């Protein structure tokens, strides 16, 4: 398994581990090992997207991780909002045509930090992902 494939698999697993307990009933996420997709499903709907493709780009690792994490979180947020008709995560305020709580991702201090909402007052903060846990 290549370093990129290992990185993709481990980042996907870390994000799914943090997101699954937060999703509404009936929603799920999975990642087929070795693929660049995260599969999002809910009753009557299934969606797979190459959200982790950015990890294969020849750009600095920090930027790859930031973009890939942001892409996944934004896609999951939109998928949940489309499926429920409500803002997600809970507590987010509706904004015409835009995600209710903007995703913010930063790679710093050896960790990926992700949150939804205002940078200074997020409505949801995910547990940080240690970069050492992503190494292959």
Helices and strands as residue ranges (DSSP letters): H 3-19, G 20-22, E 28-30, E 38-42, E 45-49, G 53-56, H 61-84, E 103-108, E 111-117, E 122-125, E 129-130, G 131-134
